Amino acid sequence: MDERLDLLVEVGCEEIPAGDCAEARRQLAERAGTALAEAGLPYEVVRTLGTPRRLTLIVKGLAARQEAREEWVRGPSKAAAFGPDGEPTRAALGFARGQGVDVADLVVRQTLQGEYVFARKVREGRPAAEVLAEQLPAILGGLEFRRTMRWGAGEHRFVRPVHWLVALLGEEVLPVSFAGVRAGRKTYGHRFLHPGAVELASASEDEYRRRLAEAYVVVDPEERRQRIVEQARAVAAAVGGEAEIDPELLDEVVDLVEYPTAFTGSFAAEMLELPRDVLVTTMKVHQRYFPVRQPGESRLLPYFIAVRNGDRRHLDTVRQGNERVIRARLADARFFFQQDRQRRLADRVADLERVSFLPGLGTLLDKTRRLERLVGWLAQRLDLPSPEREQAARAAHLAKADLVTSLVYEFTELAGRMGREYALLDGEPPAVAEALAEQYLPRGGDDGELPSTWPGLLLAIADRADTLAGCFAAGLEPTGSQDPYGLRRAGVGLLRLLAGPAADGPAASGPVDGPGELPGTEGDGRGPAGQDGAGQEAAVPAGSATGLSHAEAPAGLVLWSGAVMPPLDALLDEALAGYLPPVAPPTVEVRFDPGEVRARLLDFLAARLRGLLAEAGYAHDVIQAVLAVDGRDVPGVWARARAVAGLLASPLAADVLTVHRRAANLAGRAEADAVDPALFREPEEQALHAAVEAAAGAVQEALAVRDYGAYFRAIAGLRPAVDAFLDRVLVMAEDPALRANRLALLKRVADLAGRVAALGELAATV
């Protein structure tokens, strides 16, 4: 059995930003695994560990030598290598000699360019230590960070200055240097609790963890996470509360400490009079504290949980220092809150005229007026009842007013949420107040929270559409990795808002139950995520209108959650109109071609939509097939993607794909769409025509309610007629009129089969 060894590599540096740690560990594991595989060094496990001061690579069961590699070296062509009598020529002899093989061992193999002679060579593997000495600096140097540093007189760049390097293969120190530091076997413990060196005897992971634990370093991020959660719960319970552990904050705190110790601190009970969002934001965002709430309730208690990078020694002093900081923070917040309450939110709208929106795009007051206009347009297209229209209009008017309050100026994370608080205190309708917070939902790409009111949904759509339209009109779109205005996030948010619950379900991953049943078809009428393919079962935002049926919807609109939503092109046209005369005020200075900007925006959003579908698990060919038909109808794209994925996992797939393939093979030659029954000469022509007319009616009814199961059954039902027609009728007849009529009939079939997806894009074969 080949010898196997463990590899341990640790890069010790100054504190890495918490936001970079997890990504650095992921990249390190990925790059190392790829490099070892390409180098022919088999291994059992690759994992990474780390703290703010170190990145650690552990490889278990690494081969001590590269695998022997067989390679075939191509020489001259067969004709040049051997004469008519089959004897090797000088070319063959020279090639064999140059490769160090006997001429009799040359092999003739067929290539795309013809027959050539090849020499088989076996390269013996090099020791792993030699290979690693070459590979490790490249692996470490290839890690990407948001920002890197140079230090001293060197040209090395890394996330932070490197102070030590450990590289052990078994018990051997590898001859590796990185960032001007030569590898050894010494690591270092906690900066304050054990600042001295820790010498490692081998690459054993158990020894590594144990020795660092003795030096007050918990090197495994998951172990630190578990300790923090357990300690936070325990100290919260000790003061009669429950720890409110935000996952994102927990991720950050895990990578801020090497030896976590959680403790509670307190603040004045009268501070609980502040809005909950103010208290939570002050604790989480500014101090990295976990709030403490009443068990089983959302009501906060006057305590916080902090995590110290150290042990419990002098913990009272640490607690007192943290309490002084939070006391000052909350006192500032209360002062700003009291100052803001001296004026109504509505009275601040005029102040927006003094605040610029973005370069060339006017002021925040200009944006407010555009939002009012765009929200009104959306409400009209959705045919909302008068009360909801009025609420949406009022929310648009107040949307940005909290941006000029003192509290939001100091705590920008509270934008929208403070608008809600102030609006409620001013006596605004609850739906209006809620919309002011919901305009920022979803807050990120993986945030599952969507608006729950129509005013909030309309305002969220209008806000993103307006920002995207303005930035693209002004030439401020993202370039490469640069996206200073967060337009990629805005684009993803807009697509998720338009899709609504339709985007929540995963792609179908296997055959559906029952013969021929598909998501959104008869069966139980529900898709893989328990949602009907037409959106009929999806939750309608609270307080919304019943909405229109698809049959009642104006042309170009699509059904979503019992209402109709405008397609992307119509929405973008309306948003762009807000930046054009006569709508745009003089403060808006951009000049642009709306058609050209719209085209760029649609391409930009199509790329985001592809990414969202891929993240949901849909195959590339399914995405391509669906978007080739129509990418403007966002909820429809999701419904059709779910339907196509379900089709491919169902017994109907063979019939549907065969109908499309056989018809499409010739349909591309058709020069006309009209079919003239008077030109039929064969009974199979008449039979196919009758089947197509019947299917067309079924297709129209099915698509009107997005019953894709019924649609695909109608297409599959054409197979007998299509097979009989193509097997017995000469489509490319000599008579031009007959030929054109038969091609038009096949084009009719192909068009019907391609209404939901461009089936020719699918990789499935039948």
C-alpha positions in Angstrom: 0.0 0.0 0.0 1.3 3.5 -0.9 2.5 5.6 2.0 0.1 8.3 3.1 0.9 11.4 5.1 -0.9 14.3 6.6 -0.2 17.9 5.5 -0.6 20.9 7.8 -0.2 24.5 6.5 -0.8 27.5 8.6 -0.4 31.2 7.5 -0.1 33.4 10.6 -0.9 37.1 10.2 -2.4 40.2 11.7 -6.1 40.1 12.3 -8.0 39.3 9.1 -11.3 41.2 8.7 -14.2 39.0 9.9 -16.0 39.4 6.6 -13.1 37.8 4.8 -12.4 34.8 7.0 -15.0 32.4 5.9 -14.5 33.1 2.2 -10.7 32.7 2.6 -11.2 29.3 4.2 -13.5 28.3 1.4 -11.1 29.4 -1.3 -8.2 27.7 0.4 -9.9 24.4 0.5 -11.1 24.7 -3.1 -7.7 25.8 -4.5 -5.8 23.2 -2.6 -8.1 20.3 -3.6 -7.9 21.3 -7.3 -4.1 21.8 -7.2 -3.4 18.4 -5.5 -5.7 16.6 -8.0 -4.0 18.3 -11.0 -0.6 17.4 -9.5 -1.5 13.7 -9.3 -1.4 13.7 -5.5 -4.4 11.7 -4.2 -5.7 12.5 -0.7 -8.6 11.5 1.6 -9.8 14.7 3.1 -9.1 18.4 2.6 -10.4 20.8 5.3 -9.6 24.3 6.5 -9.7 25.8 9.9 -8.8 29.3 11.1 -9.2 32.3 13.4 -8.7 36.0 12.8 -5.0 35.5 13.1 -4.5 32.3 11.0 -5.6 30.4 7.9 -5.1 26.7 8.2 -5.1 23.9 5.6 -5.3 20.3 6.7 -5.0 17.4 4.2 -5.4 13.9 5.5 -4.1 10.8 3.8 -2.0 12.6 1.2 0.1 10.4 -1.1 3.8 10.6 -0.4 4.6 10.5 -4.1 2.8 11.6 -7.3 1.1 8.9 -9.2 3.0 7.6 -12.2 1.6 9.3 -15.3 1.2 7.7 -18.7 1.3 10.0 -21.7 1.3 9.5 -25.4 3.6 11.7 -27.4 2.5 12.2 -31.0 5.2 11.9 -33.7 5.1 12.0 -37.5 2.2 10.8 -39.6 2.0 7.1 -40.5 2.8 7.8 -44.1 6.0 9.6 -43.1 7.0 7.1 -40.4 6.7 3.9 -42.5 7.6 3.2 -46.0 5.6 1.2 -48.5 7.2 -2.0 -47.3 6.2 -1.2 -43.7 9.7 -0.5 -42.6 10.4 2.5 -40.3 11.7 5.6 -42.0 14.4 7.9 -40.7 11.6 10.1 -39.3 10.3 7.2 -37.2 13.7 6.2 -36.0 14.6 9.7 -35.0 11.3 10.2 -33.2 11.8 6.9 -31.2 15.3 7.8 -30.3 14.3 11.3 -29.2 11.6 9.8 -26.9 13.8 7.1 -25.5 11.7 4.2 -26.8 12.3 1.3 -29.2 10.9 1.9 -32.6 9.1 -1.4 -32.4 7.1 0.1 -29.5 5.6 3.0 -31.6 1.8 2.7 -32.0 -0.3 4.0 -34.9 -3.4 5.9 -33.7 -6.2 7.6 -35.5 -6.6 11.4 -34.9 -8.8 14.1 -36.4 -5.9 14.9 -38.7 -5.4 11.3 -39.8 -3.2 8.4 -38.7 -0.1 9.3 -36.6 2.5 7.3 -34.7 2.7 7.7 -30.9 5.2 6.9 -28.3 4.0 5.7 -24.9 5.9 7.2 -22.0 5.5 6.7 -18.3 6.7 9.5 -16.0 7.5 8.4 -12.5 6.0 10.5 -9.8 8.0 13.0 -7.8 8.0 13.1 -4.0 5.1 15.1 -2.6 7.5 17.3 -0.7 9.0 18.6 -3.9 5.6 19.1 -5.6 4.2 20.9 -2.5 7.2 23.2 -2.3 6.2 24.5 -5.7 2.4 24.4 -5.3 1.8 25.9 -1.9 3.1 29.5 -2.6 0.8 29.6 -5.7 -2.2 28.2 -3.7 -1.7 30.8 -1.0 -0.9 33.7 -3.3 -4.0 33.0 -5.4 -6.4 33.7 -2.6 -8.6 36.7 -3.4 -9.7 39.3 -0.9 -11.7 42.5 -1.1 -8.6 44.4 -0.2 -5.0 43.4 0.1 -1.9 45.0 1.7 1.8 45.4 1.1 4.1 45.9 4.0 7.8 46.6 4.6 10.0 46.8 1.5 8.6 43.7 -0.1 6.2 43.4 -3.1 4.1 40.7 -1.5 0.4 41.3 -1.2 -2.0 39.6 1.2 -5.0 40.4 3.3 -2.8 41.3 6.2 1.0 41.2 6.9 2.2 37.6 7.3 4.3 36.9 10.5 4.8 33.1 10.5 4.3 30.1 8.3 3.9 26.4 9.3 4.2 23.8 6.6 4.5 20.2 7.8 4.2 17.0 5.8 4.1 14.2 8.4 7.0 15.2 10.6 9.0 17.0 7.9 9.1 20.8 7.5 8.6 21.6 3.8 11.0 24.0 2.1 8.3 26.6 1.4 8.4 30.4 1.6 5.5 32.8 1.3 5.3 36.5 1.5 9.0 36.7 2.6 8.5 34.2 5.5 10.1 30.7 5.5 8.1 27.8 6.8 8.9 26.2 10.1 7.0 24.2 12.8 6.3 27.1 15.2 2.8 28.5 15.5 1.6 31.1 18.1 -1.2 31.1 20.7 -3.6 33.8 21.8 -2.1 37.3 21.3 -2.5 38.2 25.0 -3.2 34.9 26.9 -0.3 32.9 25.3 1.8 35.1 23.1 4.7 32.7 22.9 5.6 30.2 20.2 4.0 26.7 20.1 6.2 24.1 18.4 4.5 21.3 16.5 6.1 17.9 16.2 4.0 16.7 13.2 1.1 17.6 10.9 -1.3 15.6 13.1 -4.6 17.5 13.3 -5.3 16.2 16.8 -1.9 17.5 18.1 -2.5 20.8 16.3 -5.9 21.4 17.9 -4.7 20.3 21.3 -1.6 22.4 21.4 -3.5 25.5 20.3 -6.2 24.8 22.8 -3.6 24.8 25.5 -2.5 28.2 24.1 -6.1 29.6 24.3 -6.9 29.3 20.7 -10.1 27.5 19.5 -8.9 27.0 15.9 -12.1 25.4 14.6 -14.7 28.0 13.6 -17.6 25.6 14.2 -16.4 24.8 17.7 -16.2 28.6 18.4 -19.7 29.0 17.0 -21.1 26.2 19.3 -19.3 27.7 22.3 -20.7 31.2 21.6 -24.3 29.9 21.2 -24.1 27.7 24.3 -22.6 30.5 26.4 -25.0 33.2 25.1 -28.0 31.0 26.0 -26.6 30.3 29.4 -25.8 33.9 30.4 -29.1 35.1 29.1 -30.9 32.5 31.1 -29.0 33.7 34.2 -30.7 37.1 34.0 -34.1 35.6 33.2 -34.0 36.2 29.5 -33.4 34.5 26.1 -30.6 35.3 23.7 -31.7 36.7 20.4 -29.0 35.2 18.1 -28.9 36.7 14.6 -27.1 34.3 12.2 -25.2 37.0 10.3 -24.0 38.6 13.6 -23.0 35.1 14.9 -21.0 34.5 11.7 -19.2 37.8 12.3 -18.5 37.3 16.0 -17.1 33.8 15.3 -14.4 35.3 13.2 -13.7 38.2 15.6 -12.3 36.0 18.4 -9.9 33.2 19.0 -11.0 32.2 22.5 -14.7 33.3 23.0 -16.2 34.1 26.4 -19.8 35.4 26.5 -21.0 37.6 29.3 -24.0 39.9 29.9 -24.1 43.6 30.5 -27.0 45.9 31.4 -28.3 49.3 30.5 -30.9 51.6 32.0 -34.5 50.3 31.8 -35.9 53.6 30.6 -34.0 53.0 27.3 -36.6 50.4 26.5 -38.9 53.2 25.6 -37.0 53.6 22.4 -38.3 51.7 19.4 -37.1 48.1 19.3 -35.3 48.6 16.0 -33.2 51.4 17.5 -32.2 49.2 20.4 -31.4 46.1 18.3 -29.5 48.1 15.6 -27.4 49.9 18.2 -26.5 46.6 19.9 -26.0 44.5 16.8 -24.5 46.8 14.2 -22.5 49.1 16.3 -21.3 46.9 19.2 -21.7 43.3 17.9 -23.9 42.5 20.9 -26.7 40.0 21.0 -29.9 41.4 22.5 -31.7 39.7 25.4 -35.5 39.3 25.2 -38.3 38.0 27.4 -38.5 34.2 26.9 -41.0 33.4 24.2 -41.7 37.0 23.4 -40.2 39.8 21.2 -40.1 42.3 24.2 -36.5 43.2 25.0 -34.9 43.2 28.5 -32.4 45.8 29.6 -29.4 43.4 29.0 -27.0 42.6 26.2 -24.6 39.7 25.5 -21.1 40.5 24.4 -18.4 38.0 23.4 -14.9 38.6 24.7 -11.7 37.4 23.0 -10.3 36.0 26.1 -11.1 34.1 29.3 -13.1 35.1 32.4 -10.2 36.9 34.2 -11.0 40.6 34.9 -14.5 40.1 33.3 -16.1 42.7 35.6 -13.8 45.3 34.2 -14.6 44.3 30.7 -18.3 44.3 31.4 -18.2 47.8 32.9 -16.3 49.1 29.9 -18.9 47.7 27.5 -21.8 49.1 29.6 -20.3 52.6 29.4 -20.1 52.3 25.6 -23.7 51.1 25.2 -24.9 53.7 27.7 -23.5 56.5 25.5 -24.7 54.9 22.3 -28.3 54.6 23.6 -28.2 58.1 25.1 -27.3 59.5 21.7 -30.1 57.5 20.1 -32.6 58.8 22.6 -31.5 62.3 22.0 -31.9 62.0 18.2 -35.2 60.3 18.6 -36.6 63.1 20.8 -35.3 65.7 18.3 -36.9 63.9 15.4 -40.3 63.8 17.2 -40.5 67.5 17.3 -41.6 67.5 13.6 -44.0 65.3 11.7 -42.6 63.0 9.1 -44.7 64.6 6.4 -43.2 68.0 7.2 -39.8 66.7 6.3 -40.6 65.8 2.7 -39.8 69.3 1.6 -36.3 69.0 3.1 -35.5 66.3 0.5 -35.0 69.1 -2.0 -31.7 69.9 -0.3 -30.3 66.3 -0.6 -28.9 65.0 -3.9 -29.9 61.5 -5.1 -27.2 60.4 -7.5 -24.9 62.3 -9.9 -27.1 63.9 -12.6 -30.3 62.4 -11.3 -31.7 65.3 -9.2 -32.6 65.4 -5.6 -34.4 63.0 -3.2 -37.5 65.2 -3.7 -37.3 64.5 -7.4 -37.0 60.8 -6.7 -40.0 61.0 -4.4 -42.1 62.6 -7.2 -40.9 59.8 -9.5 -41.9 57.2 -7.0 -45.4 58.8 -6.6 -45.8 58.7 -10.4 -44.5 55.1 -10.8 -46.5 53.7 -7.8 -49.6 55.3 -9.2 -49.0 53.7 -12.6 -48.5 50.3 -10.9 -51.7 50.7 -8.8 -53.6 51.5 -12.0 -52.2 48.5 -13.9 -53.1 46.3 -11.0 -56.6 47.8 -10.7 -56.3 48.2 -7.0 -59.3 49.5 -5.0 -59.3 53.2 -4.1 -58.2 52.7 -0.4 -55.1 50.8 -1.4 -54.3 53.3 -4.2 -54.5 56.1 -1.7 -52.3 54.2 0.8 -49.7 53.4 -1.8 -49.6 57.1 -3.0 -49.2 58.3 0.6 -46.4 55.8 1.2 -44.6 56.9 -1.9 -44.9 60.5 -0.7 -43.3 59.7 2.6 -40.9 57.0 1.4 -37.6 58.9 1.8 -38.6 61.4 4.5 -36.9 59.5 7.3 -33.5 59.9 5.4 -33.4 63.5 6.7 -34.1 62.6 10.3 -31.2 62.8 12.9 -31.6 59.2 13.9 -31.3 57.8 10.4 -28.5 60.2 9.6 -26.5 58.7 12.5 -27.8 55.1 12.1 -28.2 54.6 8.4 -29.2 51.0 8.9 -32.5 52.2 10.3 -33.7 53.8 7.0 -37.3 52.7 6.4 -37.7 51.2 9.8 -37.6 54.6 11.5 -40.0 55.8 8.8 -42.4 53.2 9.9 -42.0 54.1 13.6 -42.4 57.9 13.0 -45.4 57.3 10.7 -47.2 55.3 13.3 -46.5 57.9 15.9 -47.8 60.5 13.6 -51.1 58.6 13.1 -50.5 57.5 9.6 -52.5 54.3 8.5 -50.7 51.1 9.5 -50.4 50.0 5.9 -48.7 53.2 4.9 -46.3 52.9 7.9 -45.5 49.3 7.1 -44.8 50.2 3.4 -42.0 52.6 4.5 -40.1 49.7 6.0 -41.1 47.2 3.3 -39.7 49.3 0.5 -36.3 47.9 1.3 -37.3 44.3 1.2 -35.8 41.9 0.3 -32.6 43.4 1.9 -30.2 41.0 0.3 -29.9 38.2 -2.3 -30.7 35.4 0.1 -33.2 37.4 2.2 -36.5 35.5 2.1 -38.6 38.3 3.5 -40.9 40.0 1.0 -43.4 42.8 1.4 -46.7 41.8 3.0 -48.8 44.8 1.9 -49.7 46.1 -1.6 -48.4 49.6 -0.7 -45.1 48.1 0.4 -44.8 45.8 -2.7 -45.5 48.6 -5.1 -43.1 51.0 -3.4 -40.4 48.3 -3.3 -40.8 47.6 -7.0 -40.9 51.3 -7.9 -37.9 52.2 -5.8 -35.7 49.6 -7.5 -37.0 50.2 -11.0 -36.4 54.0 -10.6 -32.9 53.5 -9.3 -31.9 51.1 -12.1 -33.4 53.2 -14.8 -31.7 56.4 -13.6 -28.3 54.8 -13.1 -28.3 53.1 -16.5 -29.5 56.3 -18.1 -26.6 58.2 -16.5 -24.1 55.5 -17.4 -23.5 54.4 -13.8 -24.1 50.7 -14.4 -21.7 48.1 -12.8 -18.4 47.3 -14.5 -16.5 44.1 -13.7 -16.4 43.7 -9.9 -17.3 47.4 -9.3 -20.9 48.1 -8.3 -20.8 51.2 -6.1 -24.5 51.8 -6.3 -25.6 48.3 -5.5 -27.4 47.8 -8.8 -26.8 44.1 -9.0 -28.6 43.8 -5.6 -31.3 46.1 -6.8 -31.8 44.0 -10.0 -32.1 40.8 -8.0 -34.5 42.4 -5.6 -36.7 43.7 -8.4 -36.8 40.3 -10.0 -37.7 38.6 -6.7 -40.4 41.2 -6.1 -42.0 40.6 -9.5 -41.8 36.9 -9.2 -43.1 36.8 -5.6 -43.8 33.3 -4.2 -43.2 31.8 -7.6 -39.5 32.1 -7.1 -39.6 30.3 -3.7 -39.9 26.7 -5.0 -36.9 24.6 -6.0 -36.6 22.9 -9.4 -38.3 19.6 -9.8 -35.7 16.9 -8.9 -37.4 13.7 -9.9 -40.4 12.2 -11.6 -43.8 13.4 -10.5 -46.4 11.1 -9.2 -48.9 9.6 -11.6 -48.7 9.1 -15.3 -48.3 12.4 -17.1 -48.8 14.6 -14.1 -46.7 17.8 -13.8 -46.3 20.6 -11.4 -49.3 22.9 -11.8 -51.4 20.2 -13.5 -54.4 18.1 -12.5 -52.9 15.8 -9.9 -53.0 17.8 -6.7 -52.6 21.0 -8.6 -49.4 21.9 -6.9 -45.7 22.1 -7.8 -42.6 20.9 -6.0 -42.8 23.6 -3.4 -46.5 23.2 -2.8 -47.3 26.0 -5.2 -49.6 25.9 -8.2 -47.9 26.5 -11.5 -50.2 29.4 -12.2 -49.6 31.0 -8.9 -53.3 30.4 -7.9 -52.4 28.9 -4.5 -49.7 31.4 -3.6 -50.4 33.9 -0.8 -51.7 37.3 -1.8 -50.1 40.2 0.2 -52.4 41.1 3.1 -55.0 43.7 2.3 -54.7 43.2 -1.4 -57.4 43.2 -4.0 -58.7 39.9 -5.3 -57.1 40.7 -8.6 -57.9 39.9 -12.2 -58.0 36.5 -13.9 -55.6 36.0 -16.8 -58.5 36.1 -19.2 -59.5 39.6 -17.9 -55.9 40.8 -17.8 -54.8 43.5 -20.3 -52.5 42.2 -23.0 -48.9 41.7 -21.9 -49.6 41.3 -18.3 -49.0 38.1 -16.3 -50.8 36.5 -13.4 -49.1 36.3 -10.0 -50.8 35.6 -6.7 -54.2 36.5 -8.0 -53.1 39.8 -9.5 -51.4 40.9 -12.7 -47.9 42.3 -12.8 -46.4 44.3 -15.7 -43.7 42.7 -17.8 -40.2 44.1 -17.4 -40.1 46.1 -20.6 -43.3 48.0 -19.8 -42.1 48.7 -16.2 -38.7 49.9 -17.4 -40.3 52.2 -20.0 -42.4 53.8 -17.4 -39.4 54.2 -15.0 -37.3 55.7 -17.8 -40.0 58.2 -18.6 -39.5 59.8 -15.2 -36.1 61.0 -16.4 -37.3 62.4 -19.7 -39.0 65.7 -20.6 -41.7 66.8 -19.9 -41.8 64.7 -16.7 -38.2 65.2 -15.5 -37.5 68.5 -13.6 -34.5 70.7 -14.6 -32.4 69.3 -11.8 -32.3 66.0 -13.7 -29.4 66.5 -16.2 -29.1 63.1 -18.0 -29.8 62.8 -21.7 -30.2 59.4 -23.2 -31.8 57.1 -25.8 -34.6 55.3 -23.9 -34.7 52.4 -26.3 -30.9 51.8 -26.0 -31.0 52.1 -22.2 -34.0 49.7 -22.0 -32.1 47.1 -24.0 -29.1 47.3 -21.7 -31.3 47.0 -18.7 -33.1 44.0 -20.1 -29.8 42.3 -20.8 -28.6 43.1 -17.3 -31.7 41.8 -15.6 -31.7 38.7 -17.8 -28.3 37.8 -16.5 -29.5 38.3 -12.9 -32.6 36.1 -13.7 -30.4 33.3 -15.1 -28.4 33.4 -11.9 -31.5 33.2 -9.7 -32.8 30.2 -11.7 -29.4 28.5 -11.5 -29.2 29.0 -7.7 -32.7 27.5 -7.4 -31.3 24.3 -9.0 -32.6 24.5 -12.6 -30.4 23.0 -15.2 -28.7 25.3 -17.8 -30.6 23.9 -20.7 -33.9 24.4 -18.9 -33.1 28.0 -18.2 -32.0 28.6 -21.8 -35.1 27.0 -23.2 -37.5 29.1 -21.0 -35.7 32.4 -21.5 -35.5 31.9 -25.2 -39.3 32.1 -25.4 -39.8 35.2 -23.1 -37.7 36.7 -20.3 -39.9 39.7 -19.6 -42.7 37.9 -17.8 -40.8 37.2 -14.6 -43.3 35.1 -12.6 -44.1 33.3 -15.8 -40.4 32.4 -16.3 -40.4 30.7 -12.9 -43.6 28.9 -13.6 -42.5 27.7 -17.0 -39.0 26.6 -15.6 -40.8 24.5 -13.0 -43.1 23.0 -15.6 -40.2 22.1 -18.0 -38.1 20.6 -15.2 -41.2 18.5 -14.2 -41.8 17.5 -17.8 -38.3 16.1 -18.2 -38.9 13.9 -15.1 -42.3 12.6 -16.4 -43.4 10.0 -18.9 -44.7 12.7 -21.2 -41.2 13.9 -22.0 -40.6 11.4 -24.8 -43.8 12.2 -26.7 -43.6 16.0 -26.2 -39.9 16.2 -27.3 -40.5 13.8 -30.2 -43.4 15.9 -31.5 -41.3 19.1 -31.3 -38.1 17.5 -32.8 -39.8 15.8 -35.7 -41.8 18.9 -36.6 -39.0 21.4 -36.1 -36.6 19.5 -38.3 -38.5 20.7 -41.4 -40.6 23.6 -40.0 -37.6 26.0 -40.4 -38.0 25.7 -44.1 -41.5 27.0 -44.1 -42.0 30.3 -45.8 -45.7 30.9 -44.8 -47.8 30.4 -41.8 -51.2 29.8 -43.4 -52.4 26.2 -44.0 -54.9 25.6 -46.8 -57.0 22.4 -46.2 -58.0 22.5 -49.9 -54.5 21.5 -50.8 -54.5 18.3 -48.7 -54.0 15.2 -50.8 -53.4 12.5 -48.1 -55.6 11.4 -45.2 -52.7 11.9 -42.9 -52.6 15.6 -43.8 -56.2 16.0 -42.8 -55.8 14.0 -39.7 -52.8 16.1 -38.5 -54.6 19.3 -39.3 -57.6 18.2 -37.3 -55.4 17.2 -34.4 -53.5 20.5 -34.5 -56.7 22.5 -34.5 -58.1 20.6 -31.5 -54.7 20.9 -29.7 -54.6 24.6 -30.4 -57.9 25.1 -28.5 -56.6 23.0 -25.6 -53.3 24.9 -25.6 -55.0 28.3 -25.5 -57.2 27.2 -22.6 -54.3 25.6 -20.7 -52.0 28.6 -21.1 -54.7 31.0 -20.1 -54.6 29.5 -16.6 -51.0 28.3 -16.7 -52.0 24.6 -16.5 -48.8 23.4 -18.0 -49.7 19.7 -17.5 -52.8 20.1 -19.7 -50.6 22.0 -22.2 -48.0 19.3 -22.4 -50.6 16.6 -22.6 -52.1 18.4 -25.6 -48.7 18.5 -27.3 -48.0 14.8 -26.5 -51.4 13.9 -28.0 -50.2 15.1 -31.4 -47.5 12.4 -31.6 -49.5 9.7 -33.4 -50.7 12.2 -36.0 -47.2 13.7 -36.4 -45.6 10.3 -36.8 -48.2 9.1 -39.3 -47.8 12.3 -41.3 -44.0 12.2 -41.5 -43.8 8.5 -42.1 -46.4 8.4 -44.9 -46.4 11.8 -46.5 -43.7 13.3 -48.7 -43.3 16.7 -47.2 -40.8 18.0 -49.7 -43.2 17.3 -52.6 -42.2 18.5 -56.1 -45.4 20.7 -56.3 -44.4 24.0 -54.6 -47.9 24.6 -53.3 -48.1 21.2 -51.7 -44.6 21.5 -50.2 -45.3 24.9 -48.8 -48.6 23.8 -47.3 -47.1 20.8 -45.7 -44.2 22.8 -44.3 -46.7 25.4 -42.9 -48.6 22.6 -41.2 -45.4 21.3 -39.5 -44.5 24.9 -38.5 -47.9 25.1 -36.8 -47.0 22.0 -34.8 -43.6 23.3 -33.9 -45.0 26.7 -32.9 -47.6 25.1 -30.6 -44.9 22.8 -29.0 -42.6 25.8 -28.4 -45.0 28.1 -26.6 -43.7 27.3 -23.1 -40.0 26.7 -23.9 -37.7 26.4 -26.8 -37.6 22.6 -26.6 -34.7 22.4 -29.0 -32.5 23.9 -26.4 -33.0 21.0 -24.0 -30.2 18.4 -23.7 -32.7 15.6 -23.2 -32.8 13.0 -25.9 -35.6 10.7 -27.0 
